Amino acid sequence: MSSSISTGSGSSSTAQATITGQNGLIIINGDRVEVKNGKLFLNGVSYGAVNERSVVKYTVQGNVKKLFVDGVARNPD
């Protein structure tokens, strides 16, 4: 499991974080992104399965929040 978080400064808030592996947790701007036993959750809502090599990326730009798995936008189950 690995994770990274980066944030920007300026007039609009921006942040992004990534997780790889079957288990991991990041909390960014009050949102909780978790991979638990190969299942992806955002604030407790299921966003489907991920494999051990998947790269989960969560981005926040102002009020726009997006969740990606291997570069593809992911929606709730």
Protein Blocks (a to p, Z undefined) as FASTA:
>chain_A
ZZdddddedjbdcdddddedjbdcddeehiacddeehiaceehiaebjadfkbccdddde
hjaccddeehiacddZZ
